[in-house]
């Protein structure tokens, strides 16, 4: 399942984070990071998925 989340994290970072944590604060932070720059959103999403 983590492989699917990481693929989503690369393609659409907020979706990967949502699948991992739901509507928690990390999800909203990832949306903000993705809007500010796609790469920071990817890094944050992969970090959240790998951390848990």
PyMOL Python script that loads the backbone (N, CA, C, O; Angstrom):
from pymol import cmd

cmd.read_pdbstr("""\
ATOM      1  N   UNK A   1       0.828  -1.202   0.000  1.00  0.00           N
ATOM      2  CA  UNK A   1       0.000   0.000   0.000  1.00  0.00           C
ATOM      3  C   UNK A   1       0.865   1.256   0.000  1.00  0.00           C
ATOM      4  O   UNK A   1       0.473   2.270  -0.577  1.00  0.00           O
ATOM      5  N   UNK A   2       2.036   1.207   0.638  1.00  0.00           N
ATOM      6  CA  UNK A   2       2.898   2.385   0.655  1.00  0.00           C
ATOM      7  C   UNK A   2       3.380   2.742  -0.739  1.00  0.00           C
ATOM      8  O   UNK A   2       3.571   3.921  -1.037  1.00  0.00           O
ATOM      9  N   UNK A   3       3.581   1.757  -1.597  1.00  0.00           N
ATOM     10  CA  UNK A   3       4.013   2.037  -2.964  1.00  0.00           C
ATOM     11  C   UNK A   3       2.955   2.857  -3.706  1.00  0.00           C
ATOM     12  O   UNK A   3       3.292   3.784  -4.442  1.00  0.00           O
ATOM     13  N   UNK A   4       1.696   2.522  -3.516  1.00  0.00           N
ATOM     14  CA  UNK A   4       0.607   3.274  -4.158  1.00  0.00           C
ATOM     15  C   UNK A   4       0.570   4.697  -3.609  1.00  0.00           C
ATOM     16  O   UNK A   4       0.373   5.647  -4.367  1.00  0.00           O
ATOM     17  N   UNK A   5       0.755   4.854  -2.309  1.00  0.00           N
ATOM     18  CA  UNK A   5       0.763   6.196  -1.709  1.00  0.00           C
ATOM     19  C   UNK A   5       1.926   7.026  -2.235  1.00  0.00           C
ATOM     20  O   UNK A   5       1.768   8.222  -2.480  1.00  0.00           O
ATOM     21  N   UNK A   6       3.085   6.414  -2.413  1.00  0.00           N
ATOM     22  CA  UNK A   6       4.241   7.154  -2.922  1.00  0.00           C
ATOM     23  C   UNK A   6       4.024   7.555  -4.375  1.00  0.00           C
ATOM     24  O   UNK A   6       4.418   8.648  -4.781  1.00  0.00           O
ATOM     25  N   UNK A   7       3.410   6.692  -5.150  1.00  0.00           N
ATOM     26  CA  UNK A   7       3.088   7.058  -6.546  1.00  0.00           C
ATOM     27  C   UNK A   7       2.133   8.244  -6.566  1.00  0.00           C
ATOM     28  O   UNK A   7       2.324   9.183  -7.339  1.00  0.00           O
ATOM     29  N   UNK A   8       1.100   8.207  -5.714  1.00  0.00           N
ATOM     30  CA  UNK A   8       0.186   9.351  -5.613  1.00  0.00           C
ATOM     31  C   UNK A   8       0.917  10.592  -5.124  1.00  0.00           C
ATOM     32  O   UNK A   8       0.619  11.702  -5.564  1.00  0.00           O
ATOM     33  N   UNK A   9       1.875  10.411  -4.214  1.00  0.00           N
ATOM     34  CA  UNK A   9       2.628  11.547  -3.678  1.00  0.00           C
ATOM     35  C   UNK A   9       3.453  12.219  -4.762  1.00  0.00           C
ATOM     36  O   UNK A   9       3.659  13.432  -4.717  1.00  0.00           O
ATOM     37  N   UNK A  10       3.922  11.463  -5.721  1.00  0.00           N
ATOM     38  CA  UNK A  10       4.705  12.046  -6.815  1.00  0.00           C
ATOM     39  C   UNK A  10       3.786  12.715  -7.832  1.00  0.00           C
ATOM     40  O   UNK A  10       4.098  13.795  -8.335  1.00  0.00           O
ATOM     41  N   UNK A  11       2.672  12.090  -8.134  1.00  0.00           N
ATOM     42  CA  UNK A  11       1.765  12.652  -9.139  1.00  0.00           C
ATOM     43  C   UNK A  11       0.909  13.784  -8.574  1.00  0.00           C
ATOM     44  O   UNK A  11       0.824  14.860  -9.167  1.00  0.00           O
ATOM     45  N   UNK A  12       0.282  13.540  -7.438  1.00  0.00           N
ATOM     46  CA  UNK A  12      -0.586  14.523  -6.770  1.00  0.00           C
ATOM     47  C   UNK A  12      -0.295  14.465  -5.273  1.00  0.00           C
ATOM     48  O   UNK A  12      -0.920  13.685  -4.554  1.00  0.00           O
ATOM     49  N   UNK A  13       0.642  15.277  -4.797  1.00  0.00           N
ATOM     50  CA  UNK A  13       1.086  15.172  -3.402  1.00  0.00           C
ATOM     51  C   UNK A  13      -0.024  15.223  -2.348  1.00  0.00           C
ATOM     52  O   UNK A  13       0.022  14.432  -1.406  1.00  0.00           O
ATOM     53  N   UNK A  14      -1.022  16.113  -2.458  1.00  0.00           N
ATOM     54  CA  UNK A  14      -2.057  16.119  -1.413  1.00  0.00           C
ATOM     55  C   UNK A  14      -2.854  14.815  -1.332  1.00  0.00           C
ATOM     56  O   UNK A  14      -3.311  14.433  -0.255  1.00  0.00           O
ATOM     57  N   UNK A  15      -3.019  14.140  -2.453  1.00  0.00           N
ATOM     58  CA  UNK A  15      -3.764  12.871  -2.428  1.00  0.00           C
ATOM     59  C   UNK A  15      -2.978  11.817  -1.660  1.00  0.00           C
ATOM     60  O   UNK A  15      -3.557  11.058  -0.882  1.00  0.00           O
ATOM     61  N   UNK A  16      -1.671  11.763  -1.869  1.00  0.00           N
ATOM     62  CA  UNK A  16      -0.848  10.811  -1.131  1.00  0.00           C
ATOM     63  C   UNK A  16      -0.895  11.061   0.365  1.00  0.00           C
ATOM     64  O   UNK A  16      -0.964  10.116   1.152  1.00  0.00           O
ATOM     65  N   UNK A  17      -0.859  12.322   0.764  1.00  0.00           N
ATOM     66  CA  UNK A  17      -0.928  12.655   2.188  1.00  0.00           C
ATOM     67  C   UNK A  17      -2.317  12.350   2.732  1.00  0.00           C
ATOM     68  O   UNK A  17      -2.447  11.853   3.851  1.00  0.00           O
ATOM     69  N   UNK A  18      -3.350  12.641   1.956  1.00  0.00           N
ATOM     70  CA  UNK A  18      -4.715  12.355   2.391  1.00  0.00           C
ATOM     71  C   UNK A  18      -4.912  10.866   2.640  1.00  0.00           C
ATOM     72  O   UNK A  18      -5.549  10.483   3.622  1.00  0.00           O
ATOM     73  N   UNK A  19      -4.378  10.028   1.769  1.00  0.00           N
ATOM     74  CA  UNK A  19      -4.502   8.585   1.952  1.00  0.00           C
ATOM     75  C   UNK A  19      -3.787   8.120   3.222  1.00  0.00           C
ATOM     76  O   UNK A  19      -4.162   7.108   3.814  1.00  0.00           O
ATOM     77  N   UNK A  20      -2.770   8.850   3.632  1.00  0.00           N
ATOM     78  CA  UNK A  20      -1.997   8.466   4.821  1.00  0.00           C
ATOM     79  C   UNK A  20      -2.618   9.001   6.117  1.00  0.00           C
ATOM     80  O   UNK A  20      -2.762   8.250   7.082  1.00  0.00           O
ATOM     81  N   UNK A  21      -2.987  10.291   6.152  1.00  0.00           N
ATOM     82  CA  UNK A  21      -3.402  10.908   7.414  1.00  0.00           C
ATOM     83  C   UNK A  21      -4.834  11.429   7.427  1.00  0.00           C
ATOM     84  O   UNK A  21      -5.320  11.830   8.485  1.00  0.00           O
ATOM     85  N   UNK A  22      -5.515  11.436   6.309  1.00  0.00           N
ATOM     86  CA  UNK A  22      -6.871  11.992   6.270  1.00  0.00           C
ATOM     87  C   UNK A  22      -6.823  13.511   6.219  1.00  0.00           C
ATOM     88  O   UNK A  22      -5.913  14.085   5.621  1.00  0.00           O
ATOM     89  N   UNK A  23      -7.790  14.158   6.837  1.00  0.00           N
ATOM     90  CA  UNK A  23      -7.884  15.615   6.803  1.00  0.00           C
ATOM     91  C   UNK A  23      -7.161  16.276   7.970  1.00  0.00           C
ATOM     92  O   UNK A  23      -7.625  17.290   8.492  1.00  0.00           O
ATOM     93  N   UNK A  24      -6.054  15.723   8.373  1.00  0.00           N
ATOM     94  CA  UNK A  24      -5.265  16.282   9.480  1.00  0.00           C
ATOM     95  C   UNK A  24      -4.494  17.510   9.007  1.00  0.00           C
ATOM     96  O   UNK A  24      -4.576  17.898   7.842  1.00  0.00           O
ATOM     97  N   UNK A  25      -3.753  18.108   9.915  1.00  0.00           N
ATOM     98  CA  UNK A  25      -3.001  19.314   9.604  1.00  0.00           C
ATOM     99  C   UNK A  25      -1.951  19.106   8.530  1.00  0.00           C
ATOM    100  O   UNK A  25      -1.663  20.020   7.758  1.00  0.00           O
ATOM    101  N   UNK A  26      -1.369  17.899   8.471  1.00  0.00           N
ATOM    102  CA  UNK A  26      -0.354  17.610   7.455  1.00  0.00           C
ATOM    103  C   UNK A  26      -0.941  17.710   6.048  1.00  0.00           C
ATOM    104  O   UNK A  26      -0.250  18.115   5.113  1.00  0.00           O
ATOM    105  N   UNK A  27      -2.198  17.346   5.897  1.00  0.00           N
ATOM    106  CA  UNK A  27      -2.857  17.437   4.588  1.00  0.00           C
ATOM    107  C   UNK A  27      -2.958  18.889   4.135  1.00  0.00           C
ATOM    108  O   UNK A  27      -2.641  19.212   2.990  1.00  0.00           O
ATOM    109  N   UNK A  28      -3.402  19.765   5.038  1.00  0.00           N
ATOM    110  CA  UNK A  28      -3.556  21.176   4.682  1.00  0.00           C
ATOM    111  C   UNK A  28      -2.202  21.842   4.440  1.00  0.00           C
ATOM    112  O   UNK A  28      -2.071  22.697   3.564  1.00  0.00           O
ATOM    113  N   UNK A  29      -1.203  21.447   5.220  1.00  0.00           N
ATOM    114  CA  UNK A  29       0.142  21.956   5.002  1.00  0.00           C
ATOM    115  C   UNK A  29       0.659  21.520   3.636  1.00  0.00           C
ATOM    116  O   UNK A  29       1.323  22.294   2.946  1.00  0.00           O
ATOM    117  N   UNK A  30       0.362  20.300   3.250  1.00  0.00           N
ATOM    118  CA  UNK A  30       0.819  19.812   1.958  1.00  0.00           C
ATOM    119  C   UNK A  30       0.131  20.552   0.812  1.00  0.00           C
ATOM    120  O   UNK A  30       0.760  20.824  -0.211  1.00  0.00           O
ATOM    121  N   UNK A  31      -1.128  20.875   0.967  1.00  0.00           N
ATOM    122  CA  UNK A  31      -1.813  21.665  -0.069  1.00  0.00           C
ATOM    123  C   UNK A  31      -1.128  23.020  -0.220  1.00  0.00           C
ATOM    124  O   UNK A  31      -0.887  23.476  -1.338  1.00  0.00           O
ATOM    125  N   UNK A  32      -0.817  23.659   0.896  1.00  0.00           N
ATOM    126  CA  UNK A  32      -0.129  24.946   0.853  1.00  0.00           C
ATOM    127  C   UNK A  32       1.238  24.820   0.183  1.00  0.00           C
ATOM    128  O   UNK A  32       1.586  25.633  -0.673  1.00  0.00           O
ATOM    129  N   UNK A  33       2.010  23.814   0.565  1.00  0.00           N
ATOM    130  CA  UNK A  33       3.326  23.620  -0.033  1.00  0.00           C
ATOM    131  C   UNK A  33       3.227  23.316  -1.520  1.00  0.00           C
ATOM    132  O   UNK A  33       4.057  23.782  -2.301  1.00  0.00           O
ATOM    133  N   UNK A  34       2.235  22.549  -1.919  1.00  0.00           N
ATOM    134  CA  UNK A  34       2.056  22.227  -3.332  1.00  0.00           C
ATOM    135  C   UNK A  34       1.675  23.468  -4.130  1.00  0.00           C
ATOM    136  O   UNK A  34       2.118  23.635  -5.267  1.00  0.00           O
ATOM    137  N   UNK A  35       0.866  24.330  -3.550  1.00  0.00           N
ATOM    138  CA  UNK A  35       0.503  25.568  -4.239  1.00  0.00           C
ATOM    139  C   UNK A  35       1.694  26.510  -4.367  1.00  0.00           C
ATOM    140  O   UNK A  35       1.825  27.221  -5.363  1.00  0.00           O
ATOM    141  N   UNK A  36       2.564  26.513  -3.353  1.00  0.00           N
ATOM    142  CA  UNK A  36       3.744  27.378  -3.395  1.00  0.00           C
ATOM    143  C   UNK A  36       4.818  26.838  -4.341  1.00  0.00           C
ATOM    144  O   UNK A  36       5.601  27.603  -4.904  1.00  0.00           O
ATOM    145  N   UNK A  37       4.846  25.543  -4.506  1.00  0.00           N
ATOM    146  CA  UNK A  37       5.813  24.923  -5.401  1.00  0.00           C
ATOM    147  C   UNK A  37       5.593  23.432  -5.412  1.00  0.00           C
ATOM    148  O   UNK A  37       5.424  22.820  -4.357  1.00  0.00           O
ATOM    149  N   UNK A  38       5.591  22.852  -6.562  1.00  0.00           N
ATOM    150  CA  UNK A  38       5.265  21.434  -6.694  1.00  0.00           C
ATOM    151  C   UNK A  38       6.286  20.547  -5.985  1.00  0.00           C
ATOM    152  O   UNK A  38       5.907  19.564  -5.349  1.00  0.00           O
ATOM    153  N   UNK A  39       7.560  20.875  -6.083  1.00  0.00           N
ATOM    154  CA  UNK A  39       8.623  20.056  -5.488  1.00  0.00           C
ATOM    155  C   UNK A  39       8.525  20.025  -3.951  1.00  0.00           C
ATOM    156  O   UNK A  39       8.638  18.943  -3.374  1.00  0.00           O
ATOM    157  N   UNK A  40       8.320  21.160  -3.266  1.00  0.00           N
ATOM    158  CA  UNK A  40       8.157  21.073  -1.808  1.00  0.00           C
ATOM    159  C   UNK A  40       6.966  20.202  -1.397  1.00  0.00           C
ATOM    160  O   UNK A  40       7.016  19.523  -0.372  1.00  0.00           O
ATOM    161  N   UNK A  41       5.919  20.223  -2.179  1.00  0.00           N
ATOM    162  CA  UNK A  41       4.763  19.369  -1.894  1.00  0.00           C
ATOM    163  C   UNK A  41       5.110  17.898  -2.012  1.00  0.00           C
ATOM    164  O   UNK A  41       4.677  17.088  -1.192  1.00  0.00           O
ATOM    165  N   UNK A  42       5.887  17.546  -3.026  1.00  0.00           N
ATOM    166  CA  UNK A  42       6.302  16.154  -3.208  1.00  0.00           C
ATOM    167  C   UNK A  42       7.201  15.713  -2.058  1.00  0.00           C
ATOM    168  O   UNK A  42       7.017  14.630  -1.502  1.00  0.00           O
ATOM    169  N   UNK A  43       8.166  16.545  -1.706  1.00  0.00           N
ATOM    170  CA  UNK A  43       9.092  16.200  -0.623  1.00  0.00           C
ATOM    171  C   UNK A  43       8.331  15.987   0.680  1.00  0.00           C
ATOM    172  O   UNK A  43       8.581  15.017   1.396  1.00  0.00           O
ATOM    173  N   UNK A  44       7.413  16.880   0.987  1.00  0.00           N
ATOM    174  CA  UNK A  44       6.631  16.761   2.214  1.00  0.00           C
ATOM    175  C   UNK A  44       5.771  15.498   2.186  1.00  0.00           C
ATOM    176  O   UNK A  44       5.684  14.789   3.188  1.00  0.00           O
ATOM    177  N   UNK A  45       5.144  15.215   1.065  1.00  0.00           N
ATOM    178  CA  UNK A  45       4.272  14.043   0.965  1.00  0.00           C
ATOM    179  C   UNK A  45       5.066  12.752   1.151  1.00  0.00           C
ATOM    180  O   UNK A  45       4.638  11.861   1.886  1.00  0.00           O
ATOM    181  N   UNK A  46       6.204  12.647   0.498  1.00  0.00           N
ATOM    182  CA  UNK A  46       7.014  11.432   0.637  1.00  0.00           C
ATOM    183  C   UNK A  46       7.518  11.309   2.070  1.00  0.00           C
ATOM    184  O   UNK A  46       7.575  10.206   2.613  1.00  0.00           O
ATOM    185  N   UNK A  47       7.881  12.424   2.684  1.00  0.00           N
ATOM    186  CA  UNK A  47       8.349  12.402   4.071  1.00  0.00           C
ATOM    187  C   UNK A  47       7.250  11.917   5.021  1.00  0.00           C
ATOM    188  O   UNK A  47       7.514  11.105   5.908  1.00  0.00           O
ATOM    189  N   UNK A  48       6.026  12.407   4.840  1.00  0.00           N
ATOM    190  CA  UNK A  48       4.898  11.995   5.691  1.00  0.00           C
ATOM    191  C   UNK A  48       4.620  10.509   5.507  1.00  0.00           C
ATOM    192  O   UNK A  48       4.376   9.806   6.488  1.00  0.00           O
ATOM    193  N   UNK A  49       4.652  10.024   4.289  1.00  0.00           N
ATOM    194  CA  UNK A  49       4.376   8.610   4.038  1.00  0.00           C
ATOM    195  C   UNK A  49       5.489   7.736   4.598  1.00  0.00           C
ATOM    196  O   UNK A  49       5.210   6.692   5.186  1.00  0.00           O
ATOM    197  N   UNK A  50       6.727   8.134   4.431  1.00  0.00           N
ATOM    198  CA  UNK A  50       7.857   7.324   4.912  1.00  0.00           C
ATOM    199  C   UNK A  50       7.946   7.339   6.436  1.00  0.00           C
ATOM    200  O   UNK A  50       8.399   6.369   7.044  1.00  0.00           O
ATOM    201  N   UNK A  51       7.514   8.439   7.054  1.00  0.00           N
ATOM    202  CA  UNK A  51       7.603   8.583   8.507  1.00  0.00           C
ATOM    203  C   UNK A  51       6.659   7.626   9.222  1.00  0.00           C
ATOM    204  O   UNK A  51       6.985   7.138  10.303  1.00  0.00           O
ATOM    205  N   UNK A  52       5.517   7.353   8.650  1.00  0.00           N
ATOM    206  CA  UNK A  52       4.512   6.533   9.334  1.00  0.00           C
ATOM    207  C   UNK A  52       4.614   5.142   8.844  1.00  0.00           C
ATOM    208  O   UNK A  52       3.860   4.275   9.285  1.00  0.00           O
TER     209      UNK A  52
END
""", "prot")
cmd.dss("prot")
cmd.show_as("cartoon", "prot")
cmd.util.cbc("prot")
cmd.orient("prot")
